[in-house]
């Protein structure tokens, strides 16, 4: 079994448990390495992220927990750095670079909040064409390593969160495939590993992890590397599905 899980959230952002509770659960699961990676501060949307005035205490608490649990588990002080975040990403052990928004006509549009919001944005800004949202999303994704300094590329195809069964767009459309392939090709040049993220499966949004099986195969064939992560928001989600999906990263 994979013994490391580097992507999870606590009450510092949109998780429901403390960093210490997450660490204790990781120890009970036999993990050797655990990464707390709360969402970086985004000034335009503070509903889910770490608040600016808590960044200092987040760093201090994790440094303290690293020392407290040394010898039992390696605690990695991480951050999930959003593409549009202006908060510094320096000083962390691990940076997960992720895209959660597109920006158009003065609006930051979250692509993982709800299918209704995405449909509404497509209608309001793109004449109902979801492929334009996908195009803007993958343009950001292709640039996420440069923009965030990522050590890990987070949930490559987050745009598919609500798209099981093609509810929002056709994943077999050659135009959609061209978008994600172009983004993957650019990211492959960086050598940064892609995350295989089981979070949407554990929370019931998807039946398979991010990226899709086709995307994983495309990336693997071109020499891409992977890490497995749970994107857990509670202790119960830590290392979710690792026994089932670990072959994808080997």
Secondary structure by P-SEA (a helix, b strand, c coil): ccccccccccccccccccaaaaaaaaaaacccbbbbcccccccccccccccccaaaaaaaaaaaaaaaacccbbbbbccccccccccccccccbbbbbbcccccccccccccccaaaaaaaaaacccccaaaaaaaaaaaaaaccccccccccccccccccccccccccccccaaaaaaaaaaaaaaaaacbbbbbccccccccccccccccaaaaaaaaaabbbbbbbccccccccccccccccccccc
